[in-house]
Amino acid sequence: MGVPLLKSSFVLFHHFVAPFSLVFWFHILNLYGVHLFSLLSIYKINISRDVAFVKLIDFMLLIVFSN
């Protein structure tokens, strides 16, 4: 019963807190041209699909706003 709550709280944390750190790290990674590698590593790690989707959305938004 605690797993959906944990999952939803993780998604909420990611949505409201983590994007700031993600933007920072994606900019650092972008300097070295490995942002695509970090995106691919999301799918190598066994995490839920919706969290990977949220990370993908953040990545796309970052590309849009960094141009």
C-alpha positions in Angstrom: 0.0 0.0 0.0 2.9 2.3 0.7 4.4 1.9 -2.8 1.9 4.1 -4.8 2.3 6.8 -2.1 6.1 6.6 -2.3 5.9 6.7 -6.1 3.5 9.7 -6.2 5.6 11.6 -3.7 8.7 10.9 -5.7 7.0 12.2 -8.9 5.8 15.3 -7.0 9.3 15.9 -5.6 10.7 15.5 -9.1 8.2 17.9 -10.6 8.6 20.7 -8.1 12.1 20.4 -6.6 14.3 18.3 -8.9 13.8 20.3 -12.1 16.0 23.1 -10.7 18.9 20.7 -10.0 18.2 18.8 -13.3 18.5 22.1 -15.3 21.8 22.7 -13.6 23.1 19.2 -14.3 21.9 19.1 -17.8 23.6 22.4 -18.5 26.8 21.0 -17.1 26.4 17.8 -19.1 25.6 19.7 -22.2 29.0 21.4 -22.0 30.5 18.0 -22.5 28.0 16.8 -25.0 26.8 13.9 -23.0 23.2 15.0 -22.3 22.1 12.3 -24.8 24.0 9.7 -22.8 22.4 10.8 -19.6 19.0 10.6 -21.2 19.6 7.1 -22.4 20.8 6.0 -18.9 17.3 6.8 -17.7 16.0 3.8 -19.5 18.9 1.5 -18.5 18.0 2.1 -14.8 14.9 0.1 -13.8 12.6 2.9 -12.8 8.9 3.3 -13.5 7.9 4.5 -17.0 6.0 7.6 -15.8 9.1 8.9 -13.9 11.2 8.3 -17.0 8.5 10.2 -19.0 8.6 13.1 -16.6 12.4 13.2 -17.0 12.0 13.1 -20.8 9.6 16.0 -20.7 12.0 18.0 -18.5 14.8 17.2 -21.0 12.6 18.5 -23.9 11.7 21.6 -22.0 15.3 22.2 -21.3 16.2 22.0 -25.0 13.4 24.4 -25.8 14.4 27.0 -23.2 18.2 26.7 -23.7 18.0 27.6 -27.4 
